[in-house]
Amino acid sequence: MKFGGTSVGSALRIKEVAKLVTSRGKNIIVLSAMSGTTNTLVEICDYLYKKNIDGAKEIINQLELKYQQVIAELFDSEIAIEEASKEIKQIFAYIRSLAKDIFTLFEEREILAQGEMMSTKLMNIYLHEQGVNSALIPALDFMKTDKNSEPDTQYIRTHLLELLDKNPDAALYITQGYICRNAYGEVDNLQRGGSDYTASLIGAAVSADEIEIWTDIDGMHNNDPRYVEGTSPVAELHFEEAAELAYFGAKILHPTCVLPAKLNNIPVRLLNTMQPEAKGTLIYNCTPTHTIKAVAAKDNITAIKIKSGRMLLAYGFLRKVFEIFETYQTSIDMIATSEVGVSVTIDNTRNLHHIIDDLKKFGTVTVDHDMAIICVVGDLEWHNCGFETRVLDAMTNIPVRMISYGGSNYNISLLVRQSDKVNALNALQKSLFND
């Protein structure tokens, strides 16, 4: 059971999560940092990179005050208050010890790991105060990545099972999401959203019956509720459908989360901490349903078109184009080709200038900024007549720059101007789900 930052974002929320997990039997609980904490820790690191130690310490003091207030609201007994205060004080003393002139990525990762350390310690002490026999299992003792920054699944499984065996009587196991050690034994992390990944890796390691991702929304919706009224949760998704939606903007689930669960055939359930009784969304290797399930959007997309008369009947052209993106470690989202050109989209523009310079060796290059990818997901097997027509009919009054269809059985992607995104989402909602 993984709980995100908003789920443990206050003393009241921690109490609610504790009540929820104690009623569900023996489980492993993965916690993110309390909401806002990681952003504050990033801000502290930013000050330290700029060698403004006084500025960093001011932010550290503000954050510590916030945690002292949480402790005062969370615990009733003097013993628990004293224990929690001591643990939190030690963590802030450690953060201050890293606030020095020489500040590197190593210190930054150490600081960023402290948010999860604090949320899990507070939860564990609170459960003990409530008479629950919980055990704190440090993620840094079992969660490890290899030299390619990929999870070392064998190491994770072996060391996690050893830790669980050492605490056989525990009713609940508490651990940190997001943080890990890298191949060199240094504190590292699974990148943002990595708590979902942690939960999925743990679920795979212990062959769990189910992996539950608890957030502040009741499952994955069929459209973005921030821009579209009348959205509803999707009851079931295939792993592939969930992966497409997560990658193309459905913020409730981190894209990497799906893979370990999918490979080990472990269902993932998305649930709402604020409404525990809601059914949420179940993700598993379900059979096709001949329906369109959901729509998602990805912002800040840049489209690049390379047009070349030399491409006509020329083999090796695409290889040369893609090698340029590989050289600059820039991944491509969408691709469309014609006899004389190729269009691609990217979301990482860090090396755009260099990429364009290199592409100009092969043809005329044009760039469209401020674009958005609209992703329509469902059972889009090409034999299902009419599905793609319904998608395109919805876009009658919206200019479409690119279309990607056929690369997957679960996705049609459309590239539109970012300024047209909200209109596109609403048009698709009306055409696909409200008719």
C-alpha positions in Angstrom: 0.0 0.0 0.0 1.6 3.2 -1.2 0.5 6.6 0.1 1.5 9.8 -1.6 2.5 13.2 -0.1 -1.1 14.6 0.2 -2.2 11.4 1.8 0.2 12.0 4.7 0.3 15.8 4.3 -0.8 16.7 7.8 -1.2 15.2 11.3 -4.9 14.6 10.5 -4.1 12.8 7.3 -1.4 10.6 9.0 -4.1 9.6 11.6 -6.5 8.7 8.8 -3.9 6.6 6.9 -3.0 4.9 10.2 -6.7 4.0 10.7 -7.0 2.8 7.2 -3.9 0.5 7.2 -4.6 -1.0 10.6 -7.9 -2.3 9.3 -6.5 -4.1 6.3 -4.4 -6.9 7.8 -0.6 -7.6 7.3 0.8 -5.3 4.6 3.8 -3.3 3.5 3.2 0.4 3.7 5.2 2.7 1.4 5.2 6.4 2.2 6.2 9.5 0.3 7.4 12.7 2.1 4.7 14.9 3.5 3.3 17.2 0.8 5.5 20.2 0.2 8.6 18.7 2.0 10.5 17.6 -1.1 10.0 20.9 -2.8 11.3 22.7 0.3 14.3 20.4 0.4 15.0 21.1 -3.3 14.8 24.9 -2.4 17.4 24.3 0.4 19.7 22.6 -2.0 19.3 25.4 -4.5 20.4 27.9 -1.9 23.4 25.7 -1.0 24.4 25.4 -4.7 24.4 29.2 -4.8 26.6 29.2 -1.6 23.9 31.1 0.3 24.2 29.0 3.5 22.3 31.6 5.6 19.4 31.4 3.2 19.4 27.6 3.3 19.4 27.6 7.1 16.4 30.0 7.2 14.4 27.6 5.1 15.6 24.6 7.2 14.4 26.4 10.4 11.0 27.1 8.8 10.6 23.4 7.8 11.6 22.2 11.2 9.0 24.4 12.8 6.4 22.9 10.5 7.4 19.4 11.7 7.3 20.5 15.4 3.7 21.6 14.8 2.8 18.3 13.2 4.3 16.4 16.2 2.2 18.6 18.6 -1.0 17.8 16.7 -0.2 14.1 16.0 0.7 12.6 19.4 -1.1 12.4 22.7 1.5 10.8 25.0 4.6 12.6 26.3 6.7 9.5 25.5 5.6 9.6 21.8 6.1 13.3 21.6 9.6 13.0 23.1 10.6 10.1 20.8 9.3 11.9 17.6 10.9 15.2 18.6 14.2 13.5 19.1 14.1 11.7 15.7 13.1 14.8 13.8 15.7 16.9 15.6 18.4 14.4 14.6 17.3 14.6 10.9 17.4 18.4 10.9 20.8 18.4 12.6 22.0 16.1 9.8 20.6 18.4 7.1 22.3 21.4 8.7 25.6 19.4 8.8 25.4 19.2 5.0 24.9 23.0 4.6 28.5 23.9 3.8 30.5 25.7 1.1 31.3 22.5 -0.8 27.9 21.3 -2.0 27.6 18.5 -4.6 25.1 16.1 -6.0 26.1 13.6 -3.2 24.9 16.1 -0.5 21.8 17.0 -2.5 20.7 13.4 -2.7 21.3 12.9 1.1 19.1 16.0 1.8 16.3 15.0 -0.6 16.1 11.5 1.1 15.1 13.1 4.5 11.5 13.8 3.6 10.6 10.1 3.4 12.7 9.4 6.5 10.6 11.8 8.5 7.2 10.7 7.3 7.9 7.0 7.9 9.4 7.7 11.4 6.3 9.8 12.4 4.0 7.1 11.1 5.8 4.3 12.9 5.9 6.1 16.2 2.2 7.0 15.8 1.3 3.4 15.2 3.2 2.3 18.2 1.3 4.9 20.3 -1.9 3.3 19.0 -0.7 -0.1 20.2 0.1 -1.5 16.7 3.2 -3.7 16.3 4.7 -2.0 13.2 8.3 -2.4 12.0 10.2 0.3 10.2 12.1 -1.3 7.3 14.7 1.2 5.9 14.5 1.4 2.1 18.2 2.1 2.0 18.9 -1.4 3.3 17.2 -3.1 0.4 16.3 -0.7 -2.5 19.2 -0.6 -4.9 20.0 0.4 -8.4 22.7 -1.0 -10.7 25.3 0.8 -12.8 22.7 1.6 -15.4 20.5 3.2 -12.7 18.0 0.4 -13.2 16.5 -1.4 -10.1 18.7 -4.4 -9.0 15.6 -6.7 -8.6 17.6 -9.7 -7.3 19.3 -7.6 -4.6 16.0 -6.0 -3.7 14.2 -9.3 -3.3 16.9 -11.0 -1.3 17.5 -8.1 1.1 13.8 -7.2 1.5 12.8 -10.8 2.4 15.7 -10.9 4.9 14.4 -7.8 6.6 10.8 -9.1 6.7 12.1 -12.4 8.2 13.8 -10.5 11.0 10.4 -9.0 12.0 8.0 -11.9 11.7 5.6 -10.7 14.4 5.0 -7.3 12.9 1.5 -6.4 12.0 2.6 -3.8 9.5 5.9 -3.0 7.8 6.6 0.7 7.0 9.2 1.8 4.5 10.2 4.8 2.4 9.3 5.4 -1.2 11.5 7.2 -3.7 14.9 6.7 -2.0 17.5 4.0 -2.7 21.2 3.3 -2.9 23.0 3.3 -6.2 25.5 0.8 -7.5 28.3 2.6 -5.5 26.4 2.5 -2.2 25.5 6.2 -2.2 22.1 7.5 -1.3 20.2 8.1 -4.5 16.5 8.2 -5.6 14.2 6.7 -8.2 13.4 10.2 -9.5 10.2 12.1 -8.9 7.1 9.9 -8.6 9.5 7.2 -7.6 7.3 6.2 -4.6 5.0 4.5 -7.1 8.0 2.7 -8.5 9.1 1.6 -5.0 5.7 0.1 -4.3 5.7 -1.8 -7.6 9.2 -3.1 -7.1 8.3 -4.2 -3.5 5.1 -5.9 -4.7 7.1 -7.8 -7.4 9.8 -8.8 -4.8 7.3 -10.3 -2.3 4.9 -11.6 -5.0 2.1 -9.5 -3.5 -1.6 -10.3 -4.2 -2.1 -6.6 -5.2 -0.3 -3.3 -5.2 -2.4 -0.3 -4.0 -1.5 3.2 -4.9 -3.4 5.7 -2.6 -3.6 9.3 -3.7 -6.2 12.1 -3.4 -8.3 11.2 -6.4 -10.6 8.2 -6.8 -8.8 6.3 -9.5 -7.7 7.3 -13.0 -10.4 9.4 -14.7 -11.4 9.2 -18.4 -10.2 12.8 -18.9 -8.4 15.5 -17.0 -10.8 16.8 -14.3 -8.8 20.1 -14.1 -9.9 21.1 -17.6 -13.0 19.0 -18.3 -16.3 18.8 -16.3 -18.1 15.5 -15.7 -15.1 13.2 -15.9 -15.5 9.8 -14.2 -13.1 7.1 -12.9 -12.2 4.3 -15.2 -13.1 1.0 -13.5 -10.5 -1.2 -15.3 -7.5 -0.7 -17.5 -5.0 -3.0 -19.2 -1.4 -2.5 -18.1 -0.6 -1.2 -21.6 -3.5 1.4 -21.4 -2.4 2.6 -18.0 1.2 2.9 -19.2 0.1 5.1 -22.2 -2.0 7.3 -20.0 0.7 7.7 -17.3 3.3 8.6 -19.9 1.1 11.1 -21.7 0.0 13.1 -18.7 -2.3 11.3 -16.3 -0.5 12.5 -13.2 -2.1 10.0 -10.8 0.3 7.2 -11.8 4.0 7.4 -12.5 4.8 5.7 -15.9 7.6 3.5 -14.5 5.3 2.1 -11.9 3.4 -0.2 -14.2 6.3 -2.3 -15.6 7.4 -4.4 -12.5 3.7 -5.2 -11.7 3.0 -6.1 -15.3 6.0 -8.4 -15.7 5.0 -10.2 -12.5 1.2 -10.1 -13.3 0.3 -8.3 -10.1 -2.8 -6.2 -10.2 -2.4 -2.5 -9.4 -5.4 -0.7 -7.8 -5.6 3.2 -7.7 -7.5 4.4 -4.6 -8.5 7.6 -2.9 -7.3 8.2 0.7 -10.1 10.9 1.1 -12.7 8.4 -0.1 -11.5 4.9 0.9 -14.8 3.3 0.0 -14.6 4.4 -3.7 -13.7 1.5 -6.0 -11.0 3.4 -7.8 -9.3 1.9 -10.9 -8.0 -1.7 -11.2 -5.0 -2.2 -13.6 -4.2 -5.7 -14.7 -3.8 -7.9 -17.8 -7.5 -7.7 -18.6 -9.1 -8.9 -21.8 -9.9 -6.2 -24.5 -13.3 -4.5 -24.0 -13.8 -2.9 -27.5 -14.2 0.5 -25.8 -12.3 3.8 -25.6 -11.2 4.2 -22.0 -9.7 7.6 -21.4 -7.9 10.8 -22.7 -4.8 12.4 -21.4 -2.6 15.3 -22.5 1.1 16.1 -22.3 2.3 19.7 -22.4 5.4 21.6 -23.4 6.0 19.6 -26.6 8.2 20.7 -29.4 7.7 19.4 -33.0 10.6 19.2 -35.4 10.2 18.6 -39.2 13.1 17.6 -41.4 12.3 17.8 -45.1 14.8 16.5 -47.6 14.6 15.8 -51.4 17.5 13.4 -50.7 15.3 11.2 -48.5 13.4 10.0 -51.6 14.3 6.3 -52.0 17.3 6.8 -49.7 18.0 4.1 -47.1 19.8 5.1 -43.9 18.1 8.6 -43.7 16.0 7.8 -40.6 19.0 6.2 -38.9 21.1 9.3 -39.4 18.2 11.5 -38.0 17.6 9.3 -35.0 21.3 9.1 -34.2 21.4 12.8 -33.7 18.7 12.5 -31.0 20.6 9.6 -29.4 23.8 11.7 -29.4 22.0 14.4 -27.3 20.2 11.9 -25.1 16.8 13.2 -26.2 13.9 10.8 -26.4 11.2 11.1 -29.1 7.5 10.9 -28.3 5.7 10.9 -31.7 6.9 10.1 -35.2 5.3 10.8 -38.6 7.0 10.1 -41.9 6.4 10.9 -45.6 8.4 10.2 -48.8 10.3 13.5 -48.4 10.3 14.2 -44.7 9.9 13.1 -41.1 8.3 14.9 -38.1 9.1 14.1 -34.5 8.2 15.5 -31.1 10.3 15.9 -28.1 9.6 17.2 -24.5 13.2 17.8 -23.5 14.6 20.9 -25.3 17.8 21.2 -23.4 19.9 20.4 -26.5 17.4 21.7 -29.1 19.9 24.2 -30.6 22.5 21.5 -31.2 20.0 19.0 -32.5 18.7 21.5 -35.1 22.2 22.4 -36.1 23.0 18.8 -36.8 19.7 18.1 -38.5 20.3 20.9 -41.0 23.0 18.8 -42.6 20.3 16.5 -43.9 17.5 18.8 -44.9 15.3 21.9 -44.2 14.4 22.0 -40.5 11.3 23.7 -39.1 10.3 23.8 -35.4 6.9 24.3 -33.7 7.0 25.3 -30.1 4.3 25.3 -27.4 2.5 22.1 -28.6 0.6 19.4 -26.7 0.1 15.7 -27.3 -3.5 14.5 -26.8 -3.5 10.7 -26.2 -6.7 8.7 -26.6 -6.4 5.2 -25.0 -8.5 2.1 -25.2 -8.9 -1.1 -27.2 -7.7 0.5 -30.5 -6.9 -2.7 -32.4 -7.1 -1.7 -36.0 -9.9 -4.3 -36.7 -12.2 -2.3 -34.5 -13.9 -0.2 -37.2 -14.8 3.4 -36.5 -12.8 4.2 -33.4 -10.3 6.4 -35.1 -13.1 8.1 -37.0 -14.8 9.1 -33.7 -11.5 10.6 -32.4 -10.9 12.6 -35.6 -14.5 13.8 -35.9 -14.1 15.4 -32.5 -11.2 17.5 -33.8 -13.2 19.0 -36.7 -12.6 22.6 -35.5 -9.1 22.1 -34.1 -6.0 22.1 -36.2 -4.0 18.9 -35.8 -0.2 19.1 -36.6 0.5 15.3 -36.3 -1.3 12.0 -35.8 0.2 8.8 -34.6 -1.9 5.6 -35.0 -0.9 2.0 -35.3 2.3 2.0 -33.2 0.2 0.4 -30.4 -3.1 -1.4 -30.1 -4.0 1.0 -27.3 -3.3 4.5 -28.4 -4.1 7.3 -30.9 -2.0 10.4 -30.3 -2.7 13.9 -31.8 -0.4 16.9 -31.7 -2.1 20.2 -31.3 -1.2 23.7 -30.2 -1.0 24.0 -26.5 -3.6 26.8 -26.7 -6.0 24.3 -28.2 -5.5 21.6 -25.6 -8.5 22.4 -23.4 -10.8 22.7 -26.3 -9.5 19.4 -27.7 -10.0 17.6 -24.3 -13.5 18.9 -24.0 -14.4 18.0 -27.6 -13.1 14.4 -27.1 -15.0 14.1 -23.9 -18.2 15.1 -25.6 -17.6 12.8 -28.6 -16.3 9.8 -26.9 -18.0 9.7 -23.5 -21.0 12.0 -23.3 -22.9 11.1 -26.4 
